[in-house]
């Protein structure tokens, strides 16, 4: 019984093997008739022998320039609030909105009759004290006047001089003068009004230069220098662009938002600009020049960045560092030269040293 069972098993195995072989042949015949062939025989060997088909593009150069547009508020180069320096009635008022003055011009005059009388009285006392001192100095040289008496009259003359200076200062306080060349704003009082000392009279600005302060990110600080040219626009003067320069850079970075304060000076010779207006300041910050490649050329692998360069018909892996993106291209820091070709498509089958077949050159060659 046992030898017969063994023979049956052998015959069954042979029949199954023959059936499988005929089935495989039938499948191959059907695939061949449909135009398919095994990939490892029809594609891979011939493709690799001729080189991996790739599309390349040239390496270019581009500057890592940075353009910032930041909104800030403008203010006058100098601005003060004019206040009365004494109590009294206004007898003359030159101030008016947007009126221009030169430094030292009279802006407001208070009634000053008492102060003028005080100056006249102090001048008279000083003149008398000076005559007395002169007489006693002559007597002292002849020995007629004592030294102590001479000291008294000299002291009296000095006191009279100080009293005159005080009287003249009180008289000067009755006149409000322009502290610098500028423009006055709306006034809070009019001629005939009574004002008290330190009452607010009007605002007064030197707007020959408008200062705009903006906050820039700390990453841009190394590119900023004093005197850097900038431009600005403002809704208060639509359709115009104004040129200026960087006047000052703050000494520290704000730790809460990692920005630094920048002051820009914009000349305003035509008096077109106004303090308090909003300005959009445009800063074009020059940067270093780097190789620029298409974004598709940049590959990432195991935490590193590289591109594939075509060298003598073979693929060469070049490690790089990304610097910035600019209009579909990437600025990189690495050993690449302008005009060299980098692979932008067909990188999946590349290996260092593998031959490549350039199918298309995005730089214009084929």
C-alpha positions in Angstrom: 0.0 0.0 0.0 2.8 2.5 0.8 4.7 2.3 -2.5 1.4 2.9 -4.5 0.6 6.0 -2.5 4.1 7.5 -3.1 3.7 7.1 -6.9 0.3 8.8 -6.8 1.8 11.8 -5.1 4.6 12.1 -7.6 2.2 11.9 -10.5 0.0 14.6 -8.9 2.9 17.0 -8.3 4.1 16.6 -11.9 0.7 17.3 -13.3 0.4 20.5 -11.1 3.8 21.7 -12.3 2.9 21.2 -15.9 -0.4 23.0 -15.4 1.4 26.0 -13.8 4.0 26.2 -16.6 1.3 26.2 -19.3 -0.6 28.9 -17.4 2.5 31.2 -17.2 3.2 30.7 -20.9 -0.4 31.7 -21.7 -0.1 34.9 -19.5 3.2 35.9 -21.2 1.6 35.4 -24.6 -1.4 37.6 -23.7 0.9 40.4 -22.3 3.1 40.3 -25.4 0.1 40.6 -27.6 -1.0 43.6 -25.7 2.4 45.3 -26.0 3.6 44.8 -22.5 7.0 43.4 -21.5 8.7 42.8 -18.2 10.2 46.1 -16.9 13.5 44.7 -15.8 14.2 43.4 -19.3 12.6 46.1 -21.6 13.2 49.3 -19.6 15.7 49.3 -16.9 18.8 47.9 -18.6 18.5 50.0 -21.7 17.6 53.2 -19.8 20.5 53.0 -17.3 22.9 52.1 -20.1 22.0 55.3 -22.0 21.8 57.4 -18.8 18.9 58.3 -16.5 16.7 60.8 -18.5 16.7 64.2 -16.7 15.7 67.8 -17.2 18.2 70.4 -16.2 18.4 74.2 -15.6 21.3 76.6 -15.3 22.6 78.0 -12.0 22.2 81.7 -11.9 23.3 84.4 -9.4 21.0 86.6 -7.4 21.4 89.1 -4.5 19.8 88.4 -1.2 18.2 91.8 -1.2 15.4 92.4 1.3 12.6 94.9 0.9 10.6 96.0 3.9 7.5 98.2 3.9 6.5 99.3 7.4 3.8 101.8 8.6 4.7 104.5 11.1 3.6 107.9 12.2 5.3 111.2 11.3 6.2 114.0 13.6 7.9 117.4 13.2 11.6 117.7 13.5 11.0 120.0 16.5 7.7 120.7 18.2 6.7 122.7 21.3 3.6 123.9 23.1 3.8 127.6 23.5 2.8 128.9 26.9 2.5 132.3 28.5 5.5 133.3 30.6 3.4 135.6 32.8 0.0 136.8 33.8 -1.7 139.6 31.9 -3.9 140.9 29.0 -2.9 140.1 25.4 -2.4 143.3 23.6 -0.9 141.9 20.4 -1.3 138.4 18.8 0.6 137.5 15.7 -0.1 133.8 16.0 -2.4 132.2 13.4 -2.9 128.7 12.1 -0.2 127.7 9.6 1.6 131.1 9.8 5.4 130.9 9.4 7.8 132.7 11.6 11.6 133.1 11.9 13.5 132.5 15.1 13.0 135.5 17.5 9.9 136.9 15.8 7.2 138.3 18.2 4.3 135.9 18.5 2.3 137.5 21.4 2.6 140.6 23.5 1.2 141.1 27.0 0.4 144.5 28.5 3.8 145.6 30.1 3.3 149.1 31.5 4.3 148.2 35.0 7.3 146.2 33.9 8.6 149.1 31.8 8.3 151.4 34.8 10.1 148.9 36.9 13.0 148.9 34.4 13.1 152.7 34.4 13.3 152.8 38.2 16.0 150.1 38.3 18.0 152.0 35.7 17.8 155.2 37.8 18.9 153.4 41.0 21.8 151.8 39.3 23.0 155.1 37.8 22.8 156.7 41.3 24.7 153.8 42.8 27.4 153.9 40.2 27.9 157.7 40.8 28.2 157.1 44.5 30.7 154.3 44.0 32.9 156.4 41.7 33.0 159.2 44.3 34.0 157.0 47.1 36.6 155.3 45.1 38.2 158.7 44.5 38.0 159.6 48.2 39.5 156.2 49.1 42.6 157.0 47.0 43.1 160.2 49.0 42.5 158.5 52.3 39.3 160.5 53.1 36.8 157.6 52.9 37.2 154.4 55.0 37.5 151.0 53.4 34.3 149.8 55.0 32.3 152.6 53.6 33.7 152.0 50.1 32.7 148.3 50.4 29.1 149.4 51.3 28.7 151.6 48.2 30.2 148.9 45.9 27.8 146.4 47.2 24.9 148.8 46.7 25.9 149.3 43.1 26.0 145.6 42.5 22.6 145.1 44.0 21.2 147.8 41.8 22.7 146.1 38.8 21.0 142.8 39.7 17.7 144.5 40.3 17.9 146.1 36.8 18.6 142.6 35.3 15.6 141.2 37.1 13.3 144.0 35.9 14.4 143.6 32.3 13.8 139.9 32.5 10.3 140.5 33.8 9.7 142.9 30.9 11.0 140.4 28.4 8.6 137.8 29.8 5.7 139.9 28.6 6.7 139.1 25.0 6.4 135.6 23.6 9.0 135.0 20.8 9.5 132.2 18.3 12.0 129.7 19.7 13.0 128.6 16.2 11.9 129.0 12.6 8.6 127.2 12.3 4.8 127.2 11.8 2.1 127.9 14.4 -1.0 125.8 14.9 -4.5 126.8 16.0 -4.4 129.3 18.9 -6.3 128.8 22.1 -6.7 132.6 22.9 -7.2 135.8 21.1 -6.2 139.5 21.5 -7.8 141.0 24.6 -7.9 137.8 26.5 -6.4 137.5 30.0 -3.9 134.6 30.4 -2.2 133.2 33.4 1.4 132.0 33.6 1.9 128.6 31.8 -1.5 128.8 30.0 -1.3 127.0 26.7 -1.3 129.4 23.7 -0.7 127.2 20.6 1.4 124.4 19.2 4.5 125.4 17.2 6.4 123.1 14.8 9.5 123.0 12.7 8.2 120.7 9.9 11.1 121.4 7.5 11.9 117.7 8.1 9.4 115.1 9.0 10.6 112.3 11.3 9.0 108.8 11.0 9.7 106.1 13.5 9.1 102.4 12.5 9.9 99.1 14.1 12.0 96.6 12.0 12.7 92.9 12.7 16.0 92.2 14.4 17.1 90.0 11.6 17.3 93.1 9.4 19.4 95.1 11.8 22.8 94.0 10.3 21.7 95.5 7.0 20.8 98.9 8.4 23.2 101.8 8.4 22.9 105.5 9.1 22.2 107.5 5.9 20.6 104.6 4.2 18.2 105.9 1.5 14.5 105.1 2.0 11.2 106.2 0.4 7.8 106.8 1.8 4.2 107.3 0.9 1.3 108.8 2.9 -2.4 108.9 2.4 -2.4 112.6 3.1 -0.6 113.2 -0.2 -1.8 110.4 -2.5 0.1 109.6 -5.7 3.5 110.9 -4.5 6.6 109.2 -3.1 9.0 111.0 -0.8 12.7 110.3 -0.4 14.5 110.2 3.0 17.3 108.7 4.9 17.8 106.7 8.1 18.7 109.2 10.8 18.9 107.1 14.0 18.8 103.5 15.1 17.7 102.6 18.6 20.4 101.2 21.0 18.4 98.0 21.9 16.0 95.4 20.6 12.5 95.2 22.2 12.5 91.7 23.8 8.7 91.4 23.6 8.5 91.5 19.9 12.2 91.2 18.7 12.1 94.5 16.8 14.2 97.7 16.9 13.1 101.3 16.5 14.3 103.1 13.4 14.0 106.9 12.8 13.7 108.1 9.2 14.1 111.8 8.2 12.1 113.0 5.2 12.9 116.5 3.9 9.8 118.7 3.5 11.0 121.8 1.7 7.6 122.5 0.1 5.8 122.0 3.4 3.6 119.4 1.8 3.8 116.8 4.7 2.1 117.1 8.0 3.1 115.8 11.5 0.9 113.1 12.7 0.2 111.6 9.3 0.7 107.9 8.7 3.6 106.9 6.4 4.5 103.6 4.7 8.3 103.5 4.7 10.0 101.3 2.1 13.5 100.1 2.9 15.5 98.3 0.2 18.2 96.5 2.1 21.1 95.1 0.0 22.4 91.6 0.6 25.1 89.2 -0.5 25.1 87.4 -3.8 24.4 83.7 -3.9 23.9 80.9 -6.5 20.2 80.7 -7.5 18.5 77.4 -8.6 14.9 76.4 -9.3 12.9 75.2 -6.4 12.5 71.8 -8.0 16.3 71.3 -7.9 16.5 71.5 -4.1 16.3 68.0 -2.5 16.0 67.0 1.1 17.4 63.8 2.6 17.9 62.8 6.2 18.0 66.3 7.5 20.4 67.6 4.8 19.8 69.7 1.7 21.5 69.1 -1.7 21.1 69.6 -5.4 22.2 67.3 -8.3 24.7 68.8 -10.6 25.6 67.4 -14.1 29.4 67.0 -14.4 30.8 65.3 -17.4 27.6 63.5 -18.1 27.2 62.1 -14.6 25.2 63.1 -11.6 27.0 64.8 -8.7 25.4 65.4 -5.4 26.3 68.9 -4.0 25.4 69.8 -0.4 24.0 73.4 0.0 22.3 75.6 2.6 19.1 77.4 1.8 19.3 81.2 2.1 16.0 82.6 0.7 13.3 82.1 -1.8 12.9 84.5 -4.7 10.2 84.2 -7.3 10.3 80.4 -7.8 14.1 80.2 -7.3 16.1 79.4 -4.2 19.2 81.2 -3.1 21.7 78.6 -1.8 25.1 78.7 -0.1 27.2 76.0 -1.7 30.0 75.2 -4.2 28.0 76.1 -7.3 29.0 78.4 -10.2 26.9 80.4 -12.6 26.2 78.4 -15.8 26.5 75.0 -14.2 23.5 72.7 -14.8 21.4 71.3 -12.0 18.8 68.6 -12.3 15.2 69.7 -11.8 13.3 66.5 -12.9 14.3 62.9 -12.8 16.1 62.9 -9.5 14.3 59.8 -8.1 16.7 57.3 -9.8 19.9 59.2 -9.3 23.0 58.0 -7.5 26.4 59.8 -7.2 28.3 59.1 -10.4 25.4 57.6 -12.4 25.2 58.6 -16.0 22.4 61.0 -17.1 20.8 61.7 -20.4 19.6 65.3 -20.6 16.2 65.3 -22.3 15.6 69.1 -21.9 17.5 72.1 -20.7 15.4 74.8 -19.1 18.1 77.2 -19.9 17.3 76.9 -23.7 19.4 74.0 -24.8 18.1 70.5 -25.7 
